[in-house]
Amino acid sequence: MSFKAAMTVGIVVVTFAVSWLPMLIAYMYSKFAGYKIPPNLSFAFMYLAVSNSFWNCVIYSTTNVRFRTGAKKLAVRIRQSILQTMER
């Protein structure tokens, strides 16, 4: 594995941990300590966990030229499709 690929995998793993660990810790704490997590905090942790998917796109598009090129092509196709739909 190349250094660049290993670095990308490392960044993805760290991002995954940072995204999901707060929710996991809060859930485990609430189950074992009998503490009820406030709804706003629960929402924030869930939002952070779900945002992991967004961060993966950001990471891959900054570290992988093929991914970035494919994402640009997809964005152009979606834009063209929307514009064609609006013209009808």
N, C-alpha and C positions, 0 to 999 in steps of 0.2 A: 504494500500500500504506500502510495506517495505521501510525502509530508503534508501537502495541501489537502489531500483526501482525509488523512488522519486528523488534521486540524478542523476540517468541516464536521467530521463525526464528533469530535470532542465538543465543539461549540453546540451542536444539536443536542448532545446528551446533557450538557450543563444547562442549556435553555429548558429542556424537558424537566429537569430536576427543579429548577427555579420556578417553573410554571406550576408544577403539580404538587410539590412538597408542602406548601402552606395549607392547601386543602386537605391533603392526607394527614398531616399532623393535627390539624383542627378536628378532623373527623375522628381520629384515634383518641385524641384527648377527650372529646365529648362522649365517646362511648365508654371509655374506661374510668373517667373521673366523674361522669354524670353531669357534666357541664353543658348547658344549652348554648350553642353558638348564636350570637345575635344575627338576625336576618341580613342586615347590611354587610356584616363581615363575611357571612356565608356567600352572599352574592359576589362580593369582591374576590373571594378565593375562587369561586366558580368561573368568574370572568377571566381571571388570570390563567386558570387552567385551560380554558377554551382558547385563549389567545395564543397558546402554543402553536396551533396550526398556522396562524398568521406569521409568527416568527420564523417558522420553518421556511415559508416562501421567501421571506426577507433574507434569511441566511443563504439559501440555495441560489437566489438570484444575484447575490453579491459575490459568491464564491465559485459559481459554475457558469461559464459562458454559454454552454449548450442550453441550460435551463433558462437563462436570461433571454436567449434568442427565441426559444419556444414560447416563453411567456409573452414576449412582444408580439409574436405572430398571432397568438391566441387573442390578445387584447385587440389587435387590428381587426381580426375576424368578428369578434363580438361587437366592436364599434360599427363595422360595416353592416352587420345584421340589424343592429338597433336603428341605424339611419335608414336602411331599406324599409324596415317596419314602420317607421315614422312617416315615410313618404306615401305610404298606401292610404 
